[in-house]
Amino acid sequence: MSRKPVVRMAELEIDPDTLETYRALLTEEIEASLALEDGVLSLSAVSIRDNPNRIRILEVYADQEAYEAHLRTPHFLKYKNQTAHMVTSLTLIEVDPIAMRAKP
């Protein structure tokens, strides 16, 4: 049975008064996830240029098991707990990859 990657998009709105702290915590979480979890293939976060408190995150995991393991890691739980009061809106979107490539 082949492993099917899990690809998700998160759309967040952050309280503008906490944006700098949120961005630092998000960056720390992404760096830890890529360094410590083999099943996290890619995490990319961007903000909307004219509305920087609107954040978009593209997440790619090796499979469902890797995604579920990610949700239980200490670094992810720290991020979730410390940013919960900063997030004013969160939408998780299941997506299907069409073409996803990166240079090594």
N, C-alpha and C positions, 0 to 999 in steps of 0.2 A: 504494500500500500504506500503510495507516494504522499509526501507531506505537502499540504496545500498552504501557501503563505496566507497570513491574515494581514489585510491592509485596511487601515481605518483613517478617517479624517476627523479631527476634533476642531470644532469652532467654539472659541471662548470669547467672552467679553470680560474684561478685568476692570475693577474699580480704578479709575485714573489716579487716585491718591496713593494707590499701592503698586502702581505699574513697575517702577524701578525694582522694588523688592521681588515682585512676582517674576520678572524677567531673570533675575539672578538665581532664584530658586529653580526655575524651569531649566536654565542652562546647566546648573549643577546636576539636576536629575537626568537630563539627556546625556551628559558626559559620563555619569556613573553607569547608566544603563548600557551604553555602548561599550564601556570598558569591562563591565563585570558580567554581562549576559550574552552568551553565544547566540541565543535565540532572537535577540533584538538585532535586526538587520539594518534598520535605518530609522532615524527620528529626525525630522526637520521641522523647525518652527519659524514662522514668519509673522509679521504684523502688517496690517493694512496701512499703507503709507499715509493716507489722509485721516486715519482714525486708529492710531497706534495701540489703543487699548483693545482692539479687536485682533485676536491671535488665532492663527490657523496652524495646526500640527498634523503632519503626515507621518503615520506610524506604520512600519513594516516589520512583521514578526515571522519567524520561520514557519510557524504553525500555531494552531489553537493552544496547544500545551505551552508553548513559549510565551504566548500572550498572557495566559492565566498565571504562569509563574512570575511574569513581570509584575503583575498586580499585587503579588505577595512580598515583593522585595522590600527591604528596609528603606532603600533610597526612594522608591516610588511612594511608599506609605508616608515617609517624611514630607515629600513634596505635596501629597494630597492633604495631609493634616495641616501643614503650614500655609497652604494657599486657599483653603476652603472658604475663608471669609473674604478673600480677594476676588473670587470668581462670581460675577453677577449673572452669567449665563453660560451654559455648556450644552452643546449639541454634539453627539457622537454619531458619525455617519459611516455605515458599512459601505465600502466601495470595492469594485472589482478592478484589478490592474489591467491596463491595456498594453502599455509599453513603459517599462521602468528600467532605466539603465543608468549606470554611473561609471565614471572612469576610476580605475584603482588608485 
